[in-house]
Amino acid sequence: MNTPGHPDDRRPKVVIIGAGFAGLSAARELETAGFDVVIHEARDRIGGRAWTDTRLGRPLEMGATWVHWHQPHVWSEITRYGAEIVASPFCDTAYWRTGDTVKKGTEDELDGLLARPMAKIFENSHDFFPQPYRPLAILGDDFPASEELKEKFRQADDASVMDAVCTDEFTPEERDLCDGYWSAGYIGNPYEGSALMAKQWAALCDNRLALVDEQTLRFKLVDGMQRLYNGIAGDLDCPIHLNSPVSRVEHTADGARITLESGESESADAVIVTVPVGALCNIEFSPVLRPDMCRVIDRKWNSTGAKIWIKVKGHHSILCYAPSPGPVTVMRSEYFTDDDATILVGFGPDHTAIDLEDPDSARRILDVWNLDLEVIGCTGHDWVADKYSGQAWATLRKGQFIDGWSHFLAPDSRLYFAGADWANGWRGVVVDGALESGISQARAVIRELRGTRTAD
């Protein structure tokens, strides 16, 4: 079959590096357009940083977990594959640590304490992101933004998400709650994370904190993320080579060539790399990537934390906050099991501060809130230490919102980058961004190859 618009008999070939959501969605888009596709995945499984695995007696998400109908790309996949969602539980009791004191109340009371400082953190989000899926729009010459607004936008990128509340206007308790929230949300040091990322999240959620929480921590798939990534892979005709890490990519204006760690090589009309920033150091690019891209790879993102699952005896409906540098800054009940146990999920900013498989480490986490709970077990996956990710979800350092991810979306050869790290919308924290990026970059490849080959 000839690709539409192609006068010759050879279909364009695209190699995709990585079988996460970005790679799988890109492959589907390319196959639909009639292209030949080959996927090389370094791991022994598909899914990337989305991974449903059976741990602690039930399927658990080692990485990406929550979905929402306001996330357009992931909701399309949920519809396509007939997946069902279930709500994470609302918690009966909230605990939050401020200074040396542990306070106790309801989830609503905790949300109420967060409302005032979060409104300050989200300030200007509507003006900064009138079109949230065009995150740098107001800096463009074609957008009617004043120079004053553009300067405020730049200043916000140079500020951390915590700077807005580190003033006498807010109490230490309010600051500690925001510290805990954003240490978990940014999965890293909130004093190093760009304030613009939080403001974009707000813009993606109608500038409402309750909707931010609902989109990022409330609804999950009944069968886990595996329902979606297995569904996409099942619709593909192309080969997916597992245990097939790529060590080198050569790219020119006319094509590309990859070399595997095994020494085998493969040529293509284009290559799409879906490897996260934290793992791009594993690949040699020839010619070397532009200085603006190398600067991002060398510095990496602000993604240094970890997610842990803790199983405790009895049913306990709890939500916990604590400021950094605690090992876990947000923890909540997620599952109540038939064997009279609760599985808690927790997030912390420093992966080295948690031993994800050590019950003693889990007990020390519970001690932060003076919780006298019997630990049955704990588990997780250290994505930062994982060679093929080098990070958890993509969160940006100060200055990287403007001078960072977007550099990878301006190809000057047949080399393309896709993944949640490069998404225009939900960058990293949910799979919607990976799907968006995979589709949009695949379409960019289709336009390039059809246009070039038609001209030939």
Number of C-alpha atoms within 10 A of each C-alpha: 8 13 18 12 11 18 13 11 9 12 17 20 20 28 23 29 28 31 28 27 34 34 35 31 26 31 31 22 20 22 20 12 14 17 23 21 24 19 22 22 25 22 17 9 14 23 24 23 24 21 22 21 16 11 15 15 9 12 15 22 24 22 26 22 21 23 25 22 14 14 19 14 18 22 16 14 19 21 12 12 15 11 17 14 17 13 15 16 15 16 17 14 18 21 24 24 21 18 11 7 11 15 14 16 13 16 17 14 12 20 16 10 14 19 16 13 21 25 17 12 22 23 16 20 23 17 15 24 22 15 16 22 15 12 21 18 17 21 19 10 8 8 10 10 15 11 11 8 15 17 12 14 22 15 16 23 23 20 19 23 31 24 16 20 22 14 11 7 10 14 12 15 17 19 22 22 27 25 25 28 23 24 30 28 24 30 28 31 25 27 18 20 30 28 28 32 26 23 25 26 25 26 25 24 19 14 19 17 18 13 18 18 14 18 22 19 19 20 20 21 19 13 15 22 28 18 18 23 23 15 18 18 22 10 12 17 13 15 12 21 19 16 13 19 20 23 18 18 23 19 25 15 12 12 18 22 20 25 18 17 15 10 10 10 14 12 17 20 21 27 28 26 22 29 29 28 24 26 17 21 18 14 17 16 16 13 11 12 16 11 10 14 17 17 13 18 18 12 13 24 27 25 26 25 28 31 27 24 27 28 25 21 16 16 16 21 18 20 25 27 28 28 26 23 16 18 26 32 29 27 26 27 24 23 19 18 15 8 10 11 18 24 25 21 23 24 26 33 30 23 26 15 15 25 19 22 16 13 18 15 16 27 21 16 20 20 12 21 18 13 12 9 14 15 19 16 20 24 21 22 21 23 23 21 16 13 15 23 19 22 28 30 30 28 27 27 29 26 20 22 22 19 14 23 21 18 17 19 16 10 12 13 16 22 25 21 25 31 31 29 28 27 27 20 23 26 25 24 25 25 28 27 27 32 27 27 30 30 24 19 24 27 16 15 21 20 12 14 23 17 13 12 14 13 9 9
